[in-house]
Amino acid sequence: MKSLKNRMIILYSITTMVIVVLLAIVFNKSINTIFREYAENLHNKFVNRTVERIENQYDIEAGTFDEEKIERIGLTSLKKGLLLRIESVNDNFRFDIRTKNEQECINILQTVEEHMHMVYPNFRGEYTENKYVLNNEQDGVIGWVYVGYYGPYSLSVNEAMLVSKLNNAIFWSGVIFLLMSVIIAVIMANRISNPITSVIEIAKRIAAGEYGVQAKAKSSVKELEDLVYSINEMSYSLKKEELQKRQMCTDIAHELRTPLCNIQGQVEAMIDGLWEPSKVRLGNCHTEILRLTKLVNQLQELYILENTCETLYMCRFNFYDMCCILRNEFEKRISDKNITIRLQVPEDAIVYGDVQRIKQCMINLIANAITYSSEGNEIGITYRIDGMKEVVIHIIDYGQGIPIEEIGFIFERFYRVDKSRSSKTGGMGIGLSITKAIIERHDGTITVYSKVGEGTTFEIHLPL
Ligand code: ADP
């Protein structure tokens, strides 16, 4: 199979060659026609003038031609390649240049033939003779002149040279043009095929599992530039995805290991008879199992949300009612820490989304706000409509806050600011990942503003 590059070079070269050959033929034909017309025109004019001059040499009184002058006319005509033969009507005058200058006549005819064959190798010419009537105003027909020449038409030496030079110029221009076209074709083919070849190579390497490789080829053609950009983007995304998957596997293994080790240690101690199976010890095992179950459920949920295989049941619902319900659900935890939840939400506040999913977000954010607030603190929930296009919700706490260098990571799965607090707070660093995934499935955004010691604000934007 021919490569794109070779195909383009061959196609372009053939096209150019056909155009060049056609143009050369047209030019050649035009030049030949122009020169033929020019030669015939010149020949006719000269013959007419010669006939006129011969007529003028007629002596009416003597009833014959002036021989000396006729001979001069004959010689002048011979130089132009014309052989004159004259007969008077009363047969008292005869002139034939061939009888006077036979050798010169043969030479001249031969030279003209040679020139014509030099310019047109296939020229089919032969000796031609045309008869013209000689007239006089008084006597009417006074004789005849026979003009012989190498025809059907002939060019002078200079004209033949000029035609030959023009044909040569056309031929060499064609050759140069053709060579230049082939060079341009090679450059163009390279410019087009190089990025494609590079993309193919990268695609093959990606198919072989080498994610992240980038095509370096540059192109000024928009489509090719887009092609290179797209394959590079794809390669980068696959690499990112692969890293994420690897990271996720490592994280999951890490998160599962601690509770599993705890359960394993306690159960083995009980089997070996080192520990008596008591309610407290079995309860500890049960707590770890519950943590594991919660972790597995959260991971499954995150997977579903991030892979968009779950449908959202979108509707307009009353956000104020949802907040009131949530405040009741958290009543035990807030009263334990003497925390108050202050709602700055209008009673007719509307949110467009999946009720259960938005509720899940609010639970995660309020739970975190309670967890990271000190006793007696206040938690605020605000709602406002921004430009009739979206709602803006804030969940504000005045707790410990998040260090600035950690803020960028808190939405990442398994990320916890204080790693040692996980067992104490029960958090596994997945809640905010789920929250972010839910908000993004709603085409919204979630941002965090925080200052250590002053508190944290989560800002949610949801389209209306
Ligand atoms: P976790 O289940 O550990 O709370 P999250 O994903 O909900 O996991 O939160 C990730 C981390 O972000 C938490 O471990 C905590 O360090 C930090 N964080 C989240 N919300 C707050 C908050 N309101 N105040 C301070 N830190 C917070």
Boltz pocket constraint, residues with backbone or C-beta under 6 A from the ligand:
constraints:
  - pocket:
      binder: B
      contacts: [[A, 364], [A, 365], [A, 368], [A, 369], [A, 372], [A, 397], [A, 399], [A, 400], [A, 401], [A, 402], [A, 410], [A, 412], [A, 415], [A, 416], [A, 417], [A, 418], [A, 426], [A, 427], [A, 428], [A, 429], [A, 430], [A, 431], [A, 432], [A, 433], [A, 456]]
      max_distance: 6.0
